[in-house]
Amino acid sequence: MTQTGENAVEWSDELDSLRFSVPGHGALCAMHRLAFKALLSQEPGREACLTFFVENQQAFLSAATAKITRLSLPSDRSLHINSRDLRRALTNALPEGPVRSCRVIDRG
């Protein structure tokens, strides 16, 4: 682990993902490197993923906590979040509320 205890975070080469602890939950949460690619618009390496986590740690914890609650996961069950989970947590943290977007398809 890069950090210990309830603030634990590490990179898993075996899983090609970042793993972190969620305060109050007994198992780790993971996010795969390819999920970071959707958020960073580039091919992220280990250091880029760890840096993004540090800069957005509260959103990661919020996304994990929301998933734990939504799925009623027991405290010993590990979980993973994806880019949609994290994007939702990031936009909900904005002072102006969630960002809404729509896609217009030109049929003309």
Contacts in CASP RR format, 6 or more apart in sequence:
PFRMAT RR
TARGET T0000
AUTHOR 0000-0000-0000
METHOD contacts of the structure
MODEL  1
MTQTGENAVEWSDELDSLRFSVPGHGALCAMHRLAFKALLSQEPGREACL
TFFVENQQAFLSAATAKITRLSLPSDRSLHINSRDLRRALTNALPEGPVR
SCRVIDRG
1 8 0 8 1.000
1 9 0 8 1.000
1 10 0 8 1.000
2 8 0 8 1.000
2 9 0 8 1.000
2 10 0 8 1.000
2 11 0 8 1.000
2 50 0 8 1.000
3 9 0 8 1.000
5 21 0 8 1.000
6 21 0 8 1.000
6 23 0 8 1.000
6 24 0 8 1.000
7 21 0 8 1.000
8 20 0 8 1.000
8 21 0 8 1.000
8 28 0 8 1.000
9 18 0 8 1.000
9 19 0 8 1.000
9 20 0 8 1.000
9 21 0 8 1.000
9 50 0 8 1.000
9 53 0 8 1.000
9 54 0 8 1.000
10 18 0 8 1.000
10 19 0 8 1.000
10 20 0 8 1.000
11 17 0 8 1.000
11 18 0 8 1.000
11 19 0 8 1.000
11 46 0 8 1.000
11 49 0 8 1.000
11 50 0 8 1.000
12 18 0 8 1.000
12 19 0 8 1.000
12 30 0 8 1.000
15 30 0 8 1.000
15 32 0 8 1.000
16 32 0 8 1.000
16 33 0 8 1.000
16 34 0 8 1.000
17 30 0 8 1.000
17 31 0 8 1.000
17 32 0 8 1.000
17 33 0 8 1.000
17 80 0 8 1.000
18 30 0 8 1.000
18 31 0 8 1.000
18 33 0 8 1.000
18 36 0 8 1.000
18 49 0 8 1.000
18 50 0 8 1.000
18 53 0 8 1.000
19 28 0 8 1.000
19 29 0 8 1.000
19 30 0 8 1.000
20 28 0 8 1.000
20 29 0 8 1.000
20 30 0 8 1.000
20 53 0 8 1.000
20 60 0 8 1.000
20 61 0 8 1.000
20 64 0 8 1.000
21 28 0 8 1.000
21 29 0 8 1.000
22 28 0 8 1.000
22 29 0 8 1.000
22 61 0 8 1.000
22 64 0 8 1.000
22 65 0 8 1.000
22 68 0 8 1.000
23 61 0 8 1.000
24 75 0 8 1.000
25 64 0 8 1.000
25 65 0 8 1.000
25 68 0 8 1.000
25 73 0 8 1.000
25 75 0 8 1.000
26 75 0 8 1.000
26 76 0 8 1.000
27 75 0 8 1.000
27 76 0 8 1.000
27 77 0 8 1.000
27 78 0 8 1.000
27 79 0 8 1.000
28 78 0 8 1.000
29 60 0 8 1.000
29 64 0 8 1.000
29 67 0 8 1.000
29 78 0 8 1.000
29 79 0 8 1.000
29 80 0 8 1.000
29 81 0 8 1.000
30 78 0 8 1.000
30 79 0 8 1.000
30 80 0 8 1.000
30 81 0 8 1.000
31 49 0 8 1.000
31 60 0 8 1.000
31 80 0 8 1.000
31 81 0 8 1.000
31 82 0 8 1.000
31 86 0 8 1.000
32 80 0 8 1.000
32 82 0 8 1.000
33 44 0 8 1.000
33 45 0 8 1.000
33 46 0 8 1.000
33 49 0 8 1.000
35 81 0 8 1.000
35 82 0 8 1.000
35 83 0 8 1.000
35 86 0 8 1.000
36 44 0 8 1.000
36 45 0 8 1.000
36 48 0 8 1.000
36 49 0 8 1.000
36 52 0 8 1.000
36 83 0 8 1.000
37 43 0 8 1.000
37 44 0 8 1.000
38 83 0 8 1.000
39 52 0 8 1.000
39 83 0 8 1.000
39 86 0 8 1.000
39 87 0 8 1.000
40 48 0 8 1.000
40 52 0 8 1.000
42 48 0 8 1.000
44 52 0 8 1.000
53 60 0 8 1.000
56 86 0 8 1.000
56 90 0 8 1.000
58 93 0 8 1.000
59 86 0 8 1.000
59 89 0 8 1.000
59 90 0 8 1.000
59 93 0 8 1.000
60 81 0 8 1.000
60 86 0 8 1.000
60 89 0 8 1.000
62 89 0 8 1.000
62 92 0 8 1.000
62 93 0 8 1.000
63 81 0 8 1.000
63 85 0 8 1.000
63 86 0 8 1.000
63 88 0 8 1.000
63 89 0 8 1.000
64 79 0 8 1.000
64 81 0 8 1.000
64 85 0 8 1.000
66 85 0 8 1.000
66 88 0 8 1.000
66 89 0 8 1.000
67 73 0 8 1.000
67 79 0 8 1.000
67 81 0 8 1.000
67 85 0 8 1.000
68 79 0 8 1.000
71 79 0 8 1.000
73 79 0 8 1.000
88 98 0 8 1.000
91 97 0 8 1.000
91 98 0 8 1.000
91 99 0 8 1.000
92 98 0 8 1.000
END
